[in-house]
Amino acid sequence: MCGIVGYVGPRPAAPIILEGLRRLEYRGYDSAGLAVIQDGRIELRRNVGKLSALAENLEQNPVHGYIGIGHTRWATHGKPSEYNAHPHRDCTGEIVVIHNGIVENFLELRRRLMAEGHTFRSETDTEVMAHLVEKYMAGGASLLEAVRRMLGDIQGAHGIVVMSTRAPGQLVAARMGNAGGVTLGIGDGEMFIASDLPAILEHTRRMVFLEDRQLALVWADGFECWTADGRRITPQMHEIPWDPVSAAKGEYKHFMQKEIYEQARSITDTIRGRVDFERGEVYLADVHINAENVWNIHKVVIVACGTSYYAGLVGKFLLESLARLPVEVDYSSEFRYRDPLIDEHTLAIAITQSGETVDTLAAMEEARRKGARLLSIVNMIGSQAQRISDDVITMQAGPEIGVASTKAFTASLVDLYLLGILLGTLRGTLPVERRRELVDELARLPEKVGRVLGDGNAYEELARLFFQRQNFLYLGRGINYPVALEGALKLKEISYIHAEGYPAGEMKHGPIALIDKNMPVVAIAVRDHVYDKMISQVEQVKARDGVVIALATQGDDAIAEKADHVLYIPPASPLLTPVLAVIPLQLFAYHVAVRRGADVDQPRNLAKSVTVE
Ligand code: AGP
């Protein structure tokens, strides 16, 4: 997760920016940098590694300026290095940019700008933004207008801050999609910008949260907000309560809600530094499987609990499709007592957000005892699961506080997708063209997630209609059957309504006896190879006076003729559809629980990490 801090006012900018970046350290990064305007010139200081290296650099090479921007980077495009660290400059060195997100179309923009004579200094996608702003300012645009026009050229979801010596005393901030928050802190005669509240909370509690497709022009005594299409707007001002817990929640009512809405950014961060989009290659730094030892793996066994187990069920589809390896998935609590048939030719994958779930740790020990290679997909850095594994893929989703797991689930799916590409590449099951398609789909995922999150109100209205029901059935097929299970679990564990996930094809073997107007059915009926089968299920439920909430693909109007309510998600590759399909189910469960007055972040009887048997 990249951290962003900006300052303009009467005080030296560098110490404020450095301290702000320190407050964002929990987000993880591999390089850091800042720029200030000093005597009419941009002074840039950047370092690989921790903030201490940047602080030492500033000690030895101090800067003096009253306006500046700073950034901690988790590499996306281009390895961690000084020249890839933010801020990035244009050709003249008079414009600098810091950025959170992925410029999906940066390759074509880079080529076009180079053809127009621009010289690039880094391998990053971010640098194209600086050159685009340079191009528009050269044409006479103001800094604000140049940034606005740049936003029109780039695709994807972003949080951005731009500064230029040609616009002294001004910063321009922008937010596109949900890949990175942009918060304005309003001080007395000074202004702050940050990707997260903790970076600036010590200076002010008066905040403005930029929303999707919004820009802000900021100077020491104030700010203006605009939409990306050029309309002036008056944003809502928030007074943040001082206590750190509610500050950590920011603009959200619950951690679960915040973590659901963070998923465009957390997915961006899960991808960061792991994909070469041009070559269609995946790099997983802590996975030591290579072109030789990959052939020792004859099968995969996935062990996990709860939501992580459902991620494993999706993982079976991903790894079998991409790597052509047979995959078994088992509840950790079952695996360890069934004397499993595994040996040194088994890759045992543990999926665990906390990395401390005792059943999963025990399953890992059992797999190790039988000679399996251990790989864990884990969110909490330094956890036991991570320590005992041969290979580790970190989810990079940031802290997940809500007991109900949301962003860790979608991060797990992306990690399994990345692992599938890596194993498929090593095993020769993925030609380069297919790999390029797969990574291109991945690059477009955060923006699609942001679009699903943008429809928040639809779920509140639906929750109002259904929050008093006592039972639900969730139906899915194929790769989306595990999503039905996860959707049912979300509803169960935070609203205490009984909900059951079922493979839709099994309805006629019993569960259809349950259907009547008191048993709402959530049917995942996205446009895929089993769509017609799902439509037939919807019709069977309707024929028995059932009530259907369908989850469908945008553009599918036909389903609205059959279902009582429809929630839409953008079209995506079948392998990534579960990442999008789960989000409406998370939001529906959240709003039902809120309406029922449940303790959303700490549901009764549950713990965030089950460290007892
Ligand atoms: C999910 O919402 C639940 N909180 C629970 O099922 C959880 O996924 C399970 O306990 C596994 O936790 P882990 O991923 O930390 O191992």
Residues whose N, C-alpha, C, O or C-beta is under 5 A from the ligand:
A	BS01	AGP	C305 G306 T307 S308 I351 T352 Q353 S354 G355 T357 V403 A404 S405 A607 K608 V610
